[in-house]
Amino acid sequence: MPKMGESVAEATIIKWLKKEGDKIAADETVLEIATDKVDSEIPSTAEGTLIKRLFNEGDVVQVGKAIAIISTDANATVETSAPEVKAPAANQNAAKEVSASPAKEVAAIEKNSASGKFYSPLVRNIAKEEGISMAELDSIQGTGANGRVTKNDILAYVPNKGKQTAKPVETATQTQTQTQTSVKETPAPSSNGAAHQKPAIAVGAGDEIIEMDRMRKLIADHMVMSKHTSPHVTSFVEADVTNIVLWREKVKKNFEKREGEKLTFTPIFIEALVKAIKDFPMINVSLDGTKIIKRKNINIGMAAALPTGNLIVPVIKNADTLNLVGITKQVNDLATRARAGKLSPDDIQGGTYTISNVGSFGNVMGTPIINQPQVAIMAVGAIKKKPAVIETEHGDLIGIRHFMYLSHSYDHRVVDGSLGGQFVRRVADYLEQWDINREF
């Protein structure tokens, strides 16, 4: 499994493109893998015959592990009579050290528990193999962001699993009972006390049932987790962007001729965002329990729609060190590679603030969901012409201006209305004060 970025330690095999016995050319794609929301193709490192696949589709594999054996011997054959070798799980070594007994059959581990905790595919995989129930998993004290259970947490729990009584499970059950009792005492008006009960879905004649693809499942889980984690508040500001529209129309041809890049509105919006973040650095933070992590770098994620209809958020790293030309080149490069499925795992890591251009779909405004573990996100709407009152030294006049809405959603645990409202107003100020004679 090749190294795919500083922050990527493992990947999931989603599809083998070659069977055992197939001839493979050097650099020919052998399999497809997935990390977070990025799918990647893995090429062969040698020419020869694939004689053994060491992992199955769906297995989580650590970076650096061998995933297949390729013979460079032209006469190599696959020994079909050899006994089947079970593919090692990602935590095999740890499991051998801490448990010699076979895992018992347990109920499926859900990605989100009733208490709102989110469990990664790797943690669920380990829990399944070690026979850890959902109630036990809920009882583990997580050390990750927002109390999330990490791989190290669950592996540290496994050695004592067989020695423990049912107390941790009972404690988890007791906590759930207390929570349910509390909900019943103060029920939500529309829930009748069933805060997490899923509605029954009736399937009618002629209805089509479509299974979510892997990316859509990840997006769904991330969105639910974000709403469970952060109390969302959204502030709106309408900005007069007439000067930007006129300036871009004036310079876009020369810009493309000189820089070899198309000039869209997105880099201009990002530049204004970066300036506002410098003015209000407490918007560029993450929350870990009761600790606020103030980010040094300003890394702007830009939500991009894929041809499949799914969403991905590539990140412009250190956007505060780039001028408008540099931001434009980054935006165009990331957008192009996102549509072609060529983003690397590092391309979507490390964002500290996100912008979503809902105006590209013709929407005038939106209420975006925060991209965790960030604490804020901005949606920019479609630019529309409107009649407006223009103040001049000779009196007020009615004229045609270009307006757009900015929608700023923020985590009310750490961003109050004052900060959230001032921030979006400052972004609008930078857009409205654009110099129509600016050189690029």
Secondary structure, DSSP 8 states (H G I E B T S, - for coil): -----TT--EEEEEEE-S-TT-EE-TT-EEEEEEETTEEEEEE-SSSEEEEEE-S-TT-EEETT---EEEE--TT----TTS-------TTHHHHHHH--S---------SB-TT--B--HHHHHHHHHTT--HHHHHHS---SGGG---HHHHHHHGGGTTT--SHHHHHHHHHHHHHHHHHHHS--TTTTT-TT--------TT-------HHHHHHHHHHHHHHHH--EEEEEEEEE-HHHHHHHHHHHHHHHHHHSS---SHHHHHHHHHHHHHH-GGGSEEEETTEEEE-SS--EEEEEE-TTS-EE--EETTGGG--HHHHHHHHHHHHHHHHTT---GGGGS--SEEEEEGGGGT-S-------TT-SEEEEE---EEEEEEEEETTEEEEEEEEEEEEEEEEETTT--HHHHHHHHHHHHHHHHT--TT---
